[in-house]
Amino acid sequence: MSRASSLVDWDLAGRTARRLVSSGPETSRDEAAAVVAELHEAAATAVAHVEALTGLRPVPGGPVPTVAVVDRPGWVEANTAGMAALLDPLSDALQKAQDRTPGPLATAIGSRATGVQAGGVLAFLCTRVLGQYEVFGSGGRLLLVAPNIVETERRLGVDPSDFRLWVCLHEVTHQLQFTAVPWLRSYLEEQIASFAEATDLTPDVLRDRLTDLVRSLGDAVRGNQDDDAPQGLMALVRDPEQRAALDRVTAVMSLVEGHAEYVMDGVGPDVVPSVRTLRKRFAQRRKGRGPIDRVLRRLLGLEQKMQQYADGRVFVAGVVDLVGMDGFNQVWAGPENLPLKDELTDPARWVTRVLETRPAFPA
């Protein structure tokens, strides 16, 4: 998996994460088998509900997604492969943009150091992720992390069957987004490439910005909320062109996350009887539990992701209220129809800009 030119030793990252992470809640063999079977069934059931609510259908002849119910080490393995596929070309582009490549010894030492750091990040994340649709790496696969789903439903005290279907509705929505809108993946890849091409960071500048970020983490430990403090590793980026690329990525990720949030609640109690209870209790889970959790969330930019869920849902619900689901689906017609970052909280601006001037997305 790792390459000589890579800035991250992904093999080491995977080994580090697997060594650090716990296996999850205790279950018997029969209980575990029943969970796996029910998650597969829930994922299959969710497809019809998501398609009916959204009006989207996979492109004929496209790849057929598969569902994998995995444990925490399985999630780590999938994501080291996916992150390598996404970030290794980016790191190569960054090195090329700076017109210098470190020697073999420096690369080996640096990649191992960042590999350990990446492993720590993966170990933290793999206890919290409930599921995901793999966009990069192997692609076309929906992952459901069984121990995290079981642990969360127990902690929240909710109906297991309802919760499992509810989670699957969210993840299947992501699956449908990328199978019904095949240009979406290439668009994200193009924005990441634009980000790399615009970089002008030097090691000294990067070190100074990291210092600023680390200073802000003390506030997170104490629970202080400083709107001017750096919010995650992306706060290290200050180049206007890079910021513009990140704004485009943020807008599209807010869209897809908000769309999934809208769908998982929009199916209503006829499909998920305890949906309102699930939403109320799950919202509390996203706030984080302790000081260390708050630090890691800030460092990794997870608070920004929570804002993506909120802004994206405001956008989707607002557009649907104004022009219906068919009108909203014009967002998938092409990159020019995607919302701008400042339109996420002002859906009417998107409706005015796009629906009066853009070609229609086929129903």
C-alpha positions in Angstrom: 0.0 0.0 0.0 2.8 2.5 0.9 5.0 3.9 -1.8 8.5 5.3 -1.5 7.3 8.8 -2.5 4.3 8.8 -0.1 4.3 11.3 2.8 2.3 8.8 4.9 3.2 5.2 5.7 -0.3 3.9 5.4 0.6 0.3 6.3 2.0 1.7 9.6 -1.1 3.9 10.0 -3.3 0.9 9.8 -1.2 -1.2 12.2 -1.2 1.7 14.7 -4.9 2.2 14.6 -5.7 -1.5 15.0 -3.3 -1.7 18.0 -5.0 1.3 19.7 -8.6 0.6 19.1 -10.9 -1.6 21.2 -13.1 -4.3 19.7 -16.3 -2.7 20.8 -19.3 -3.8 22.9 -19.6 -7.4 24.1 -22.0 -9.6 22.1 -22.4 -13.3 21.8 -21.6 -15.0 18.5 -25.4 -15.4 17.8 -26.1 -11.8 18.6 -23.3 -10.6 16.3 -24.6 -12.8 13.5 -28.1 -11.4 14.0 -26.8 -7.8 13.9 -24.9 -8.5 10.6 -28.0 -10.1 9.0 -30.3 -7.3 10.1 -28.0 -4.6 8.8 -27.8 -6.2 5.4 -31.6 -6.4 5.4 -32.0 -2.8 6.5 -29.6 -1.6 3.8 -31.6 -3.4 1.1 -34.9 -2.1 2.6 -33.6 1.5 2.7 -33.0 1.6 -1.1 -36.7 1.7 -2.1 -37.5 4.3 0.6 -34.7 6.6 -0.4 -35.4 6.3 -4.2 -39.1 7.0 -3.5 -38.5 10.1 -1.4 -35.7 11.6 -3.5 -36.9 10.7 -7.0 -33.3 9.7 -7.9 -32.4 6.5 -9.7 -28.9 5.0 -10.4 -27.6 5.6 -13.9 -28.5 2.5 -16.0 -25.5 0.3 -16.6 -23.5 1.9 -13.8 -21.6 0.0 -11.1 -23.8 -2.0 -8.6 -22.9 -1.0 -5.1 -22.1 -3.7 -2.5 -22.8 -3.6 1.2 -20.1 -4.7 3.7 -20.8 -5.0 7.4 -17.5 -4.6 9.1 -15.8 -4.4 12.5 -13.5 -1.6 13.6 -10.3 -3.1 12.1 -12.2 -3.7 8.9 -13.2 0.0 8.8 -9.6 1.0 9.4 -8.4 -1.3 6.5 -10.9 0.2 4.1 -10.1 3.8 5.0 -6.3 3.4 4.9 -6.8 2.3 1.3 -9.2 5.1 0.6 -7.1 7.8 2.2 -4.0 6.6 0.3 -5.9 6.7 -3.0 -7.1 10.2 -2.2 -4.1 11.8 -0.4 -1.0 10.2 -2.0 -1.6 12.0 -5.3 -2.3 15.2 -3.4 1.0 14.9 -1.4 2.9 14.1 -4.7 1.4 17.3 -6.2 2.3 19.3 -3.2 5.9 18.2 -3.5 6.0 18.8 -7.2 4.5 22.3 -6.7 7.4 23.1 -4.3 9.8 21.9 -6.9 11.6 19.6 -4.5 11.4 16.0 -3.4 12.9 14.8 -0.1 15.6 12.2 -0.2 14.8 8.5 0.6 15.9 8.7 4.2 13.9 11.8 4.9 10.9 10.3 3.2 11.1 7.1 5.2 11.4 8.9 8.5 8.7 11.5 7.7 6.3 8.9 6.3 6.6 6.8 9.5 6.0 9.8 11.7 2.9 10.8 9.8 1.9 7.2 9.6 1.8 7.0 13.4 -0.2 10.2 13.6 -2.6 9.1 10.9 -3.1 5.8 12.9 -4.1 7.8 16.0 -6.6 9.7 13.9 -8.1 6.5 12.4 -8.2 4.9 15.9 -10.3 7.8 17.2 -12.6 7.9 14.2 -13.2 4.2 13.8 -15.0 4.1 17.2 -17.4 6.8 16.1 -18.3 6.2 12.4 -21.5 4.3 12.0 -21.3 3.9 8.2 -20.1 5.4 5.0 -20.2 5.1 1.3 -16.7 4.7 -0.1 -16.3 7.3 -2.8 -12.5 7.0 -3.1 -10.2 3.9 -3.0 -12.3 0.8 -3.9 -15.3 2.9 -4.5 -18.9 1.8 -4.9 -19.1 0.0 -1.5 -21.3 0.9 1.5 -19.7 0.1 4.8 -21.7 -0.4 8.0 -19.7 -0.5 11.3 -21.6 -3.1 13.4 -19.9 -2.6 16.8 -20.4 1.2 16.6 -24.0 0.9 15.6 -24.7 -1.5 18.5 -22.7 0.6 21.0 -24.6 3.7 20.0 -28.1 2.2 20.1 -27.4 0.9 23.5 -26.0 4.2 24.8 -29.0 6.1 23.4 -31.5 3.6 24.7 -33.4 3.4 21.3 -35.1 0.7 19.4 -32.3 -1.3 17.7 -34.3 -2.2 14.5 -35.4 1.4 14.0 -31.9 2.8 14.6 -30.3 0.3 12.2 -32.8 1.2 9.4 -32.4 4.9 10.2 -28.6 4.7 9.8 -29.0 2.8 6.6 -31.3 5.4 5.2 -28.5 8.0 5.6 -25.8 5.9 4.1 -27.9 4.6 1.2 -28.7 8.2 0.3 -25.0 8.8 -0.1 -24.8 5.7 -2.2 -27.6 6.9 -4.5 -26.1 10.4 -4.8 -22.9 9.0 -6.4 -24.6 6.3 -8.5 -27.3 8.7 -9.8 -24.9 11.6 -10.3 -21.7 10.0 -11.7 -19.9 13.4 -12.2 -20.0 14.1 -8.5 -16.9 12.0 -7.7 -14.8 13.5 -10.5 -15.8 17.0 -9.4 -14.6 16.4 -5.9 -11.3 15.0 -7.3 -10.9 18.1 -9.4 -11.3 20.5 -6.5 -8.7 18.6 -4.5 -6.3 18.8 -7.4 -7.0 22.6 -7.6 -6.2 22.8 -3.9 -2.8 21.2 -4.4 -2.0 23.3 -7.5 -2.6 26.5 -5.5 -0.3 25.6 -2.5 2.6 27.8 -1.6 3.3 26.4 1.9 6.9 26.0 3.1 7.9 23.9 6.1 8.5 27.0 8.2 5.1 28.5 7.4 3.4 25.2 8.1 5.1 24.9 11.5 4.0 28.4 12.5 0.4 27.7 11.5 0.4 24.4 13.4 1.6 26.3 16.5 -1.4 28.6 16.2 -3.7 25.6 16.0 -2.2 23.8 18.9 -2.6 26.9 21.1 -6.3 27.0 20.4 -6.8 23.4 21.6 -6.4 24.5 25.2 -9.6 26.4 24.9 -11.3 23.2 23.7 -10.2 21.3 26.8 -11.8 24.0 28.9 -15.0 24.0 26.8 -14.5 27.5 25.6 -16.0 28.4 22.2 -13.9 31.0 20.4 -15.3 31.7 17.0 -12.0 33.2 15.9 -9.9 30.1 17.0 -8.6 27.8 14.2 -11.2 25.1 13.5 -9.4 22.0 12.6 -6.4 21.2 10.3 -8.0 23.0 7.4 -7.5 26.2 9.3 -3.9 25.9 8.3 -4.8 26.9 4.8 -4.9 30.6 4.1 -4.0 30.9 0.4 -7.1 32.5 -1.3 -7.1 30.0 -4.2 -6.9 27.1 -1.8 -9.6 28.6 0.4 -11.8 28.9 -2.7 -11.2 25.3 -3.6 -12.0 24.3 0.0 -15.2 26.4 -0.1 -16.3 24.5 -3.2 -15.6 21.2 -1.4 -17.4 22.4 1.7 -20.4 23.4 -0.3 -20.8 20.1 -2.0 -20.1 18.0 1.1 -22.7 20.1 3.0 -25.1 19.4 0.2 -24.7 15.6 0.2 -24.6 15.4 4.0 -27.7 17.7 4.4 -29.5 15.7 1.7 -28.9 12.5 3.7 -30.0 14.1 6.9 -33.2 15.3 5.2 -34.0 11.9 3.8 -33.3 9.9 7.1 -35.9 12.1 8.8 -38.2 12.6 5.8 -39.3 9.0 5.5 -41.3 9.6 8.6 -42.8 7.4 11.4 -44.5 5.1 8.9 -41.1 3.8 8.0 -39.2 4.4 11.2 -41.7 4.6 14.1 -39.4 6.2 16.6 -37.7 8.6 14.2 -38.4 11.7 16.3 -36.9 10.1 19.4 -33.9 9.0 17.3 -33.2 12.5 16.1 -33.5 14.0 19.5 -31.1 11.6 21.2 -28.7 11.4 18.3 -28.3 15.2 18.3 -27.0 15.0 21.8 -24.4 12.3 20.8 -22.9 14.7 18.2 -22.0 17.3 20.9 -19.2 15.2 22.2 -18.8 13.9 25.7 -15.6 15.1 27.4 -12.6 17.5 27.2 -10.4 15.0 25.2 -13.3 14.4 22.8 -13.7 18.1 22.3 -10.0 18.6 21.6 -9.9 15.8 19.0 -13.1 17.1 17.4 -11.6 20.5 17.0 -8.2 19.2 15.8 -9.8 17.0 13.2 -12.4 19.6 12.1 -15.3 17.5 13.2 -17.2 20.5 14.5 -17.1 21.9 11.0 -18.6 18.6 9.8 -21.5 19.0 12.3 -22.0 22.5 10.8 -22.1 20.9 7.3 -24.9 18.6 8.5 -26.9 21.6 9.8 -26.3 24.0 6.9 -26.9 21.3 4.3 -30.2 20.3 5.9 -31.3 23.9 6.0 -30.5 24.2 2.3 -32.3 21.0 1.2 -35.4 21.6 3.3 -35.5 25.2 2.2 -35.3 24.4 -1.5 -37.8 21.6 -1.3 -40.2 23.9 0.6 -39.9 26.5 -2.2 -39.9 24.4 -5.4 -40.5 20.8 -4.4 -38.3 17.7 -4.7 -38.2 17.9 -8.5 -37.0 21.5 -8.3 -34.4 20.6 -5.7 -33.1 17.8 -8.0 -31.9 20.3 -10.5 -28.9 20.7 -8.1 -27.6 17.4 -9.7 -27.7 18.7 -13.3 -24.1 19.7 -13.3 -21.3 21.4 -11.2 -22.7 24.9 -12.2 -25.9 24.0 -10.4 -24.3 23.2 -7.1 -24.9 25.6 -4.3 -22.4 28.3 -3.5 -21.2 28.3 0.1 -23.2 31.4 1.1 -26.3 29.9 -0.6 -26.5 27.0 1.9 -28.1 29.2 4.5 -30.1 31.2 1.9 -31.9 28.6 -0.3 -34.0 31.3 -2.1 -30.8 32.8 -3.6 -29.9 29.4 -5.1 -33.5 29.1 -6.5 -33.2 32.5 -8.1 -29.7 31.9 -9.5 -30.1 28.4 -10.8 -33.7 27.5 -11.7 -34.1 30.5 -13.9 -30.9 30.0 -15.9 -29.8 26.4 -15.9 -30.7 23.3 -17.9 -33.0 20.8 -16.2 -31.9 17.6 -14.6 -34.0 14.8 -16.1 -36.7 13.5 -13.9 
